[in-house]
Amino acid sequence: MKILKITVVAALVMVALSLASCTGKKFQVSGVISDAPDSLLLFENMSLNGPVVVDSVRLGADGSFSFEGEAPTAPEFYRLRIARQIINVAVDSTEHVTVKASYPTMTGSYEVEGSTECSKIRELALMQLNLQAQLNAVVQNPNVSYEKEADSVRTILEVYKYKVKNDYIFKEPWRAYAYFALFQTITLGQQVGLIFDPQSKKEDVQAYAAVATSWDTYHPGSERGTNLHNIAIEGMKNVRILQAEQNQTIDASKINSSGVIEVALPDRNGKTCKLTSLKGKVVLLDFHLFASKGSTERIMHMRDLYNKYHAQGFEIYQVSLDPDEHFWKESVAALPWVCVRDANSTGSVYLTQYNVQSLPTFFTIDRNNVLQKRDAQIKDLDAEIKGLLAK
């Protein structure tokens, strides 16, 4: 099993970003941490250079505290800390977040109110603690062989990642808790590593890309979004290099008797549309993100091709991987071709089956439903379509 090796400081750097510009409005984090009289409670912002102390208070007998700060223009992370006990807090506007905990168990047992983001982060934090306990039990068991230990660790991690991807990342990728989930860490031996690998594991890189795309749309120009975008782009490059070295192609076992891998997804009205139902037409199978840069220009080019060749038997079957369904429906409302969407976003099984390494990507399919070429093999798409129509 390969785990991305990082130092504790590096992990914090990846999680956090600098304070957003001032808006004149305030957010507040207050509450009670009992059983910690005279303890120093730090309120830290997770900046690009690691945690930065914003404020602190020496707790009294009642354990009450209150911190406030400038409301950020994009979601921001903070944390409450006494020694090694930490509570993570996400702020995206003018929330009043209330925290209740007891020292020295505040990390694993605290209550939070006033913020859905913070409630979700609490769920993730508790899941992470449970994950670490499971891994420790395996690694520290003297009766488990090295080979079995590696398999067990791998299985535990995959189960965890599957749940987090589906319940927290792909579900609402524009949220602060989705971003937080990407940068959770574990400790194996003496090494700290990210649970999700943004460098070489394709399925994990897709999760980073999904959140990056959403942040580009919902929080354009934010430092956190830009940081994540760059991580995702670098990860996709690494994955393409690795797969090129392995000379991976589309899995022939997935191709059905008609010559293509079936795609069956709902259109904007909820009707399931099958790719194979277009047999008899020359089809451009397109995997697309409407929220991506350059989407408008690309759609205009596709409309030109559609207008030019549709009457001769040309059709477009466009698969959107946009995580925001409402945004997608608005984007495709005026498009005349088949537009479907995979709610799994960049975690779509079809991306794996078609070996899609980057978005957008397209394939041509002839009238007999036989897959012909992918975009990298086509120099002139207009001529390619014309040639397939002539057959």
Phi, psi and omega in degrees: 000135181254123178243134180297120181276128178213159172275166179300319180297318180297322178298317180295323179298318181290327182288323198246162178222170183288166179298140179286164181294154185291142178245351183090344179261161186238152166245161182223137174237117183219175179154206182221131171239105186278169177059031179222046181298135178071008177280146178271115178263120180261140173248111189242140171267134181273089185274174179299335181259017181107183182293136178239125180291120177268320181199168178205161178210144174270114185292141176268191183296328181276349176074011183283151179206162176203127176234152174216162181201172178294132178297127182285158178274349176215158183309140183223151180253139172225172173209149172262135184217132166237113184055241181260004178272126189229142170233121181274142181226133175250138180229132178232001176198247185240037182299156165244100182268131180246129183239137176230126183206176178225136179269140012257032182245024187295329180298318186262354181209089177220161178245147180220140179224156175097357183206119175298321180302313182292326177295318178292322178295323175299316178301315180295321180296318179291322176297321179295319178298319179294320177300314181299321179295320178297316181294319179299321181297323179287311184295326184269001180277113183291345182269000180261125180291164181300316181296316180292325178299314180298317179295318181295315179299315180299316181295315180300317180294318181294321177297316180297312183295323179300315181294314182294319178300311186283323185268340186232324186270300183287338182294311179218074188294346180275354185276156179297325182290333175293318176297314180303318182299325182296333188248021173291149183237163172226164177240124175236118186067236178253011185251135175262132181218154176289140177292316177263128184269109182272005186254322189218353181261114188305311183297326179286320178300324178298325177294316177298319181295322180297315180290320180299317180297318180293320179292326175300326182278313186272332181229058185300134177081358180290148182296321180296316180296318179297317178301313181293320179302315181294322178297315182295317180298315179296319178297318179295323177297315180298318180296318179298320179297314180297317182287329175295322179294327179275355178054047181285144176229178177295134181294112183299332181291342181273346181281127182277183185297338180276352174105000177228163171277123183296138172236126180225107185220159181280144174272188186294344178262003179088002180277129180285127180244127180263139178298320183292345179290349181267012177305137185104348178244157170274124189242138169258109177272116188239126174258122194218153171237111181291339180277357184278158178294135179086003183298316183301313180297321181293318179296322178297321178294319179295324178295322177299315179295319181297313180297327183284323190241355184300319181296340180267001178111021180262137179223153176244129174246102188255122180259115178270139175250017180294130181288335182268106184296318182297316178299318179296314181300320177293324183291328185257002186305325184255008182274136187273349184265183182284116180241118178236168182220139174259115182296344178281358177055226183284004171265011183301135177294333181291330176296321178291314183296325179265006179053047178278119184259343179208159178241138000280158175217141178227161178226150173256144182228133183278182185295339180269013181068029180257126178296129183254291184219160171254166188306323182296340181266357186247122177271324183229099183295321178302313180292325179296314179296317180300319180293321179291326179291331183282345183280000000 
